Amino acid sequence: MIQTPYLLFLGDAPDQLAAKVAQGVRDWRPDNAVGQFRMEGCGADLGLPDMDLAAARAAGAKTLVIGVANRGGVISAAWKKVLVAALEEGFDLASGLHNRLRDEPDLLAVAEATGQALHDVRVPEVSYPIANGVKRAGKRVLTVGTDCSVGKMYTSLALDRAMRARGMTSTFRATGQTGILVTGDGVPLDAVVADFMAGSVEWLTPENDADHWDVIEGQGSLFHVSYSGVTMALMHGGQPDALILCHEPTRPHMRGLPDYAVPSLEALRDLALPVARIANPACVVAGVAVNTQAMDEQAARDYLAKLEDSMALPATDPYRFGAEALAEALGTM
Amino acid sequence: MIQTPYLLFLGDAPDQLAAKVAQGVRDWRPDNAVGQFRMEGCGADLGLPDMDLAAARAAGAKTLVIGVANRGGVISAAWKKVLVAALEEGFDLASGLHNRLRDEPDLLAVAEATGQALHDVRVPEVSYPIANGVKRAGKRVLTVGTDCSVGKMYTSLALDRAMRARGMTSTFRATGQTGILVTGDGVPLDAVVADFMAGSVEWLTPENDADHWDVIEGQGSLFHVSYSGVTMALMHGGQPDALILCHEPTRPHMRGLPDYAVPSLEALRDLALPVARIANPACVVAGVAVNTQAMDEQAARDYLAKLEDSMALPATDPYRFGAEALAEALGTM
């Protein structure tokens, strides 16, 4: 568990896109973001107060989050100076970089000397159990996609927010690096050893109050041959009561797999439901979330209306039109 | 890849069952088994020549395989003496023990000094790629089970043997510890990191001659919530042309999951086939393998005959009645 709130380190990010993890924290957990730390030449700006380390400490920040991709895959000397100073000032460090903080001998040595924590969120920090399949109290909803990268994390975060706005109790459960940095907690599922995948999802979504919802961030797709095993572990470890089907209708083929067509939402429903019902016979499909980015507004509204009709389910683009229809559907369960 | 042939180390195994990995090598790859090494008090006997290290070296043995469960989870001082001597004599060591050879400082030091290899087959030795889903030449058959531990490895080994006996070219592809020690090669799939599971199966079953069959050892079950993600990676990484359904009809519930009923063979077929066809649209179910151990011979024959009739597939108990019917079905593909 990463200590919040954060000082968001933007380093020398060339542009806003390079800072998209920090942007995710800013958008979805603004209370976690005390300020931003920008270096000379930084081209990103989250609209947060610029702070140095001392000011951020005074404002209560506990962890410096590296919310930016680093250039050339190395942690530069310029970054190092800030990171070491942050440890010395009493910050923990958290990172979703491919190269790990703990593989940097100087950072490791200073962290050990100061007693501060280094969180590499691509690496599991917990010894997960083997899944036991025992039915847990509380409710769970899982986002499942026709493909990878169709908006499952965004849909999950938007749904969690919409459910809270309706007065429902819910918790977003992160299963990827960005989601973990946004919330400070979660399971980096793609880095978990095979035998413990489903168990890590059970661990992440424990027994809870009967009316509490876990909103579980999906990964991969049952139809994506590279990652379908990860998706399967979410279906069975999460034992969802409800699925939200996620889709991007203009994609020419499965991501990274030019020979594989993207399945229809109906095909996803027809495979995902029997798979989910192995773990939870009461599971239903509660709605559809579509990334309509490539359509003009009228085309998007027409597409969603047609889907609602043909699938008899609420359908929305959570980014463009909000997730309320999905939250409402879950509210009746 | 483990160097063959082997000297099979039975240590002080209390009984035959404790030596079941060694028994597997003896039964399925007799050419790999030069002899057995038994210590004082050993209660197991594979019917192989008893050899000391020098005799086994003279007979060509390259690796000492620890084909036995160790008592109390520790590698005893008595074992150590033999293992160190084996390294000094020029043997590699291979083990499927839970406690790893490389975690023993003395074995590690001697192995480094002598240049011999330590193979812990529960630990991946390869950096597997992410699966790319590209269609590969050659044919593949995968065993899938209604549950874990219903005879998938045994069925795969028996099928491989029956196919060779018919003059077909085939390779047994091990995905678990016992299978890896039997053949000297394979992927310890349950220990692979999630993102690389399907890629490790692609790596294990590469492009081959058009008429060559890989017989892929299945793991887990699509219906076993603890391990279904591992099974899924086999379905999609292996892109099988044919599935053999494996079943144990007298089991009261899924292994280790008292609240989960074992599915019917029809339910397995109806889920496994659409899943497999995502990676290989031409995939078919080629036959059924049943563990009839708990039935008398007439009951077993009646059960299999009924299955053949109701499922319109060849059905056999490969241990009791041979795998020829399954090999014959694949021979027509």
Interface residues (C-beta under 8 A of the other chain):
Chain A: I130 A131 N132 G133 V134 K135 L189 D190 A191 V192 V193 A194 D195 M197 A198 G199 L222 F223 V225 S226 Y227 S228 G229 V230 T231 M232 A233 M235 H236 G237 Q239 M254 G256 L257 D259 Y260 L271 P274 V275 I278 A279
Chain B: I130 A131 N132 G133 V134 K135 L189 D190 A191 V192 V193 A194 D195 M197 A198 G199 L222 F223 V225 S226 Y227 S228 G229 V230 T231 M232 A233 M235 H236 G237 Q239 M254 G256 L257 D259 Y260 L271 P274 V275 I278 A279
